[in-house]
Amino acid sequence: MNSTVVSLSGEIVLGGKLILVSQIAPQQPFKLNITALQVPQRMVWQSGHPLFFGGDRTYSLQTTPEGGIFTMREIFQGLMLPLTAKALPDFRANFNQFAADLKTAAESRFV
């Protein structure tokens, strides 16, 4: 698991539905749909409704001769975004911690 995640339930398959509880907002479980999955290169989680307010989080892994490059990107969209954006927490520290935890877990597999 990851220190930024309290719990994750559901099956990680294309079209799968997940419920994620995060440290940053434990009172608000995120209901996620897996909309793209190419193991191990890419996974996209979608939450909310893209027309009104939703988010897409994309995880990508590119292999290189030196190892790999991991990227994580989140995009919010929808008609309600201007009204909701101010209420969103600053996710940067959470994302950085998530990436650091993932790096530690990945590197521990090769030691």
C-alpha positions as CSV (number, residue, x, y, z in Angstrom):
1,M,0.0,0.0,0.0
2,N,1.0,3.7,-0.1
3,S,1.1,6.1,2.9
4,T,-1.3,8.5,1.0
5,V,-4.0,5.8,0.7
6,V,-6.1,4.7,3.6
7,S,-7.9,2.0,1.6
8,L,-8.5,0.8,-2.0
9,S,-11.2,-1.7,-2.9
10,G,-12.4,-3.1,-6.2
11,E,-10.7,-4.9,-9.0
12,I,-8.1,-3.3,-11.2
13,V,-9.3,-4.3,-14.6
14,L,-10.5,-2.3,-17.7
15,G,-14.0,-1.1,-16.8
16,G,-13.5,-1.9,-13.2
17,K,-14.8,0.3,-10.4
18,L,-12.7,1.2,-7.4
19,I,-13.3,3.0,-4.1
20,L,-10.3,4.9,-2.8
21,V,-10.0,6.6,0.6
22,S,-7.1,9.0,0.8
23,Q,-5.2,10.5,3.7
24,I,-5.9,14.0,2.3
25,A,-9.7,13.6,2.4
26,P,-10.6,10.5,4.4
27,Q,-14.2,11.7,4.8
28,Q,-14.7,11.7,1.0
29,P,-14.2,8.3,-0.7
30,F,-13.4,8.6,-4.4
31,K,-15.5,6.4,-6.7
32,L,-13.2,5.7,-9.7
33,N,-13.8,4.0,-13.0
34,I,-10.8,2.4,-14.8
35,T,-11.2,3.8,-18.4
36,A,-7.9,2.7,-19.8
37,L,-5.5,-0.1,-18.9
38,Q,-2.4,-1.3,-20.7
39,V,-0.4,-3.2,-18.2
40,P,2.3,-2.1,-17.3
41,Q,2.5,1.0,-19.4
42,R,-0.7,3.0,-18.6
43,M,-3.8,3.2,-16.4
44,V,-6.5,5.9,-16.3
45,W,-8.9,6.4,-13.5
46,Q,-11.9,8.7,-14.0
47,S,-14.2,10.1,-11.3
48,G,-17.2,12.3,-11.3
49,H,-18.9,13.4,-14.5
50,P,-16.8,15.1,-17.2
51,L,-19.6,17.4,-18.3
52,F,-20.3,18.8,-14.8
53,F,-17.2,18.1,-12.7
54,G,-14.8,15.2,-13.0
55,G,-11.2,14.2,-13.0
56,D,-9.0,11.9,-14.9
57,R,-5.8,10.6,-13.3
58,T,-3.3,9.0,-15.7
59,Y,-0.4,6.8,-14.6
60,S,2.2,6.1,-17.2
61,L,5.4,4.0,-17.2
62,Q,7.9,4.4,-20.0
63,T,10.8,2.0,-20.0
64,T,14.2,3.3,-20.9
65,P,17.7,1.7,-21.1
66,E,18.4,3.2,-17.6
67,G,15.2,1.8,-16.1
68,G,11.9,3.6,-16.3
69,I,10.1,7.0,-16.1
70,F,6.9,7.1,-14.1
71,T,4.4,10.0,-14.6
72,M,1.2,10.8,-12.9
73,R,-1.1,13.5,-14.2
74,E,-4.6,14.6,-13.0
75,I,-6.9,16.8,-15.0
76,F,-10.2,18.3,-13.7
77,Q,-12.9,19.4,-16.1
78,G,-16.5,20.3,-16.4
79,L,-19.0,23.2,-16.2
80,M,-18.8,23.3,-12.3
81,L,-15.0,23.4,-12.2
82,P,-14.8,27.2,-11.7
83,L,-17.1,26.9,-8.7
84,T,-15.5,23.8,-7.2
85,A,-11.8,24.6,-7.9
86,K,-11.4,26.8,-4.8
87,A,-12.8,24.1,-2.5
88,L,-10.3,21.5,-3.8
89,P,-7.3,20.8,-1.5
90,D,-3.8,21.4,-2.7
91,F,-2.8,17.9,-4.0
92,R,0.9,18.7,-4.7
93,A,2.3,17.4,-1.4
94,N,0.1,14.3,-1.6
95,F,1.1,13.6,-5.1
96,N,4.8,14.0,-4.2
97,Q,4.4,11.6,-1.3
98,F,2.5,9.1,-3.4
99,A,5.3,9.2,-6.0
100,A,8.0,8.8,-3.3
101,D,6.2,5.8,-1.8
102,L,5.8,4.3,-5.2
103,K,9.5,4.8,-6.0
104,T,10.5,3.2,-2.7
105,A,8.3,0.2,-3.4
106,A,9.5,-0.2,-6.9
107,E,13.2,0.0,-6.0
108,S,12.8,-2.5,-3.1
109,R,11.8,-5.1,-5.6
110,F,15.2,-5.0,-7.3
111,V,17.4,-5.0,-4.2
